[in-house]
Amino acid sequence: MDWNQVDISNIESLNFEESFSLAKYISQKDVVTEEIANNIIIKVLDIWENVDDSTKDLWVDLIESAGFYPYLLRIIEANNQLDTTSEIRSAYHSSKKLENITFHKEQKILANLIAEEKNLIVSAPTSFGKSLLIQEIISLNKYKNILIIQPTLALINETRVSLRKFSNNYNIIVNTSQEMESKNIFILTAERVLEYEGLPEIDYCILDEFYKLSSFRDDERSDVLNIALRKVLKSDPIFYFIGPNIDNIPEGFKERYNAIFFKTQYSLVNTEIVKVDLEYQTTGVRRQAKEKEQKLFELLYTQRHEQSIVYVSSPQRAYNLAVKYYDYLNENGLVKEEQCLPVSEWIQENLSEDWGFNNLIKNYIGVHSGIIPKHLVHSMIEYFNEGKLDVLFCTSTIIEGVNTSAKNVFIFDNKKGPNLLDFFDFSNIKGRAGRMLKHYTGKVYIFNSVPQREDINLDIPYHDQKYINDEILVNLDRDEVHTSHLERYDELHDYNEELLKVIKKNAVSVAGQKEIIKQLRQKLKSNPELIVWDKFPNKYQLNFLISLSWNYLLKPTETTRPMTINKLPVTIRKHISNSLYVLIMEEQKYLKQQNPKWTEKRVIDTAIENVFREKRHWISYKVPKWLNVVNLLQKVLCKNEGLATSGDYSFFASYLENEGVEERFSLLIDMGIPSSVINKIDHLIPDDLKGQELIYFIKNLKRDDVSSLMAYEIDKIGQL
C-alpha cells in the first residue's frame, strides 16, 4: 500500500497487512519526517482497539521510540506487559517528586534542564504540557520565593486552585494584602508585581504567555509586563517562560540572561483540520449568515458527545450565538432533559430569574467571555471540564492560558474584536482542540480562510529597544539605554525627582501624567477641594478626576464605546449606590423606554450584558487603576505645595475594584468568592482577621454559620 496517497485521518481500523505495512512505512526515517511519524502513531493509538493484536507489540516499540511514555504506560499497564527495558525507561521518564506523573520525551528534556537550574524560554503547542513543568519546579521544594506572572486576575485563581496541593510546603500569595512566610509562591499580574510593597528577591520566576511582552500584540498591559519583568530579573532569578507559537526571540536576550530558547512542535495530540464547506444556497449577507449558523449548529449537534468550543469575535456574539444554538435544538426537538447546576440558584437571586444564560447552562451550553464575573467564568470552565457542559461559546479569553477538556474547536469568526485574526491568534485558538491523556485527536472546524502563515518574531521592548515607548524607557537605568534613545531618555529624566519616581511607578503614559500634574497644580491653587478628599468623592470631585484620567491616561488604541467621558461618572455613582440586582432592573427600565419594540428577553439579556461590561471593564478595572495613578501624584504635589493634608483615594479605588467589600476581603474576591458570600457572613468575621487567618476562619465555619449560603456559594468556599 502506498501510504503517501492515504489520508491517515480517515483510517478506522488496521488489519495485519495494513498495520505491518504502516509500521514499516513510518520506520523509514529518510522518507517520513518525525512529525508525520508521530501523527500516525497518535492516530494508531486513537483506534487502538481496532488494530490487529498480533502487530501491537511492534507499535508499542514505535510508541516508545517516539517518546510517548504517558501513553506507553497506559497501554502496558492495561495489559500488564511491562518488560525490564521498558520499565527502566518509563521510570527514567517519571517525575521524581510528582506522584503518578510520567513525562513524554521532550518534557523530560526540559525537566532535566530545570533540575540543572537553566533559564528556559519554551515555545511549544498548547497540548505539550508546559504547565505540568511548573508543578515539577515547585515540587523540587528548593526555592524560597517563586513568582508566577499571569496575564489576568481570572487566571490567577485558575493557577492557585491547580497549585493548592503544594500549600503544605508553600504559602500561596495572590493578593498584595497577604503576609509572606518563609517559603512563598506569588501568583500575580504584572501590575501587582509593581504594586507589591516589599516584594522579596525572587529565586524562580515563571512567566506564562510570555508573548504578551511584545509591543505588537495590541495588549495595553505589555508596558507594565516589560517593566515588571525587568525589575524581577535584575536580581538574577532562574526563570521559565512559556507560551505557544513563537519562532524567534530578540537577538542578545539569550546571551544577556544565559538562557536556552526551546522551540518545538512536539505534541501527544493530533490536530485534524476540517474546512467547513459553505456553498451558500442564498444571496445577501443576512441570509448567508443564517446558513453559516445553521451549518455550525448541525455540526455541533452531530458532535454533541464530544465537548466543543466555538470561537467568536466578541462577548455579545458569544452569548447571542449560544442562544441561537439553544433555539435550534428546541425547534428541532433535540434538547436534553434539563440539568440543575448550583450556579442557577445564585443567578436567580443575584442577577435575574429570567436571564437567558441560566437557561443555556441548564441545557448544557456555556458562555466564556471577559465581561462575565470572574467567579462565573471559573465555574463555566469547571463545569465544562467536568462534562456538565457540552459546548462553550468563547471569545479570545479562552486562549489566555485556560485549560479545557475540549476535543473540538469551531473557529466560527475570523476576527478578534473589530480586527482580523492574525496567524498567531488563529494558531493559539486552534491549539485548544484536544488535550493530552484525554483525547488523541482534536478537530478544528474552520469557517473562514486561514490567515497567511507568518513567522512570529517576538520583540521584548525593554531589551531590544527597537520600538520602546516612554513608559518603558523611563524605567530603565541609563547604562541599559541604547545610544539612539539617550537624548529622549535624558529629556524624560529632566524632571522633579520625587514626581519622576511616582511617574515611573505608575507605569502609564508619561506624557499623560505630566499633563495631569499641570492640571493638579492649577487646581490646588484655585479649587483644592476638588483634589483633597478621601473615602467617597462628591459629584464635582469625581467629575474632575474622571475628566483628567479620560483625557490623559487613555491609550489612542483603546476602545471606549459605548462609554463616554460624561456617562462614566454617572455610571460610577450608580454602581456605588445599588446592588447588581438593582442595577440590572434599572437598566431594564431604561432599555424598555428607549426600545419599546424590543422583546422582554432581549431587554433582560442586553441589560445584564451592559451592567457586566460596565462593572468588569470600568468599575472594577479601569477606574481603580486611574484612581491609584492620580492618588500618588496628588500626594506628592500636596506635600510640595505645603498643604497640611492631601487626598487619599485608596479606599475608593479598593471599594470599586473589590465590589464594595472591605479591602481585607479583596483576597476572597481574587480567590473566586462572590461578594454575595462576603456580604452574608462578614458579621461573623472578627475585625482583626486578614490573609491566611481569614481564609482559615471561613473554611472552618460551622454548618449553622453558613445556613444562609446557597450550595453554589458553599462550593466556592470549598475551593479556598
Buried (B, 14 or more C-beta within 10 A) or exposed (E): EEBEEEEBBEBEEBEEEBBBBBBEBBBEEEEBEEEBBBBBBBBBBBBBEEBBEEBBEBBBBBBBBBBBBBBBBBBBEEEEEEEEEBEEBBEEBBBEEBEEBBBBBBBBBBBEBBEEEBBBBBBBBBBBBBBBBBBBBBBBEEBEBBBBBBBBBBBBBBBBBBBEEBEEEBBBBBBBBBEBEEBBBBBBBBBBBBBBEEBEEBBBBBBBBBBBBBBBBEBEBBBBBBBBBBBBBEEBBBBBBBBBBBEEBBEEBBEEBEBBBBEEEBBBBBBBEEEBEEEEEEEEEEEBEBBBBEBBBEBBBEBBEBBBBBBBBBBBBBBBBBBBBBEBBEEEEEBEEEEEBBBBBBBBBBBBEBBBBBBBBBBBBBBBBBBBBBBBBBBBBBBBBEEBBBBBBBBBBBBBBBBBBBBBBBBBBBBBEEEEBBBBBBBBBBBBBBBBEBBBBBBBBBBBEBBEEEEBEBBBBBBBBEEBBBBBBBBBEEEBBEEEBEEBBEEBEEBEEEBBEBBBBBBBBBEBBBBBBEBBEEBBEEEBEBBBBBEEBEEEBBBBBBBBBBEBBBEEEEEBEEBEBEBBBBBBBBBBEBBBBEBBBBBBEEBEEEEEEBEEEBBBBBBBBBBBBBBBBBBBBBBBBBBBBBBBBBBBBBEEBEBEEBBBBBBBBBBBBBBBBBBBBBBBBBBBBBBBBBBBBEEEBEEEBBBBEBBEBBEEBEEEEBEEBBBBBBBBBEBB
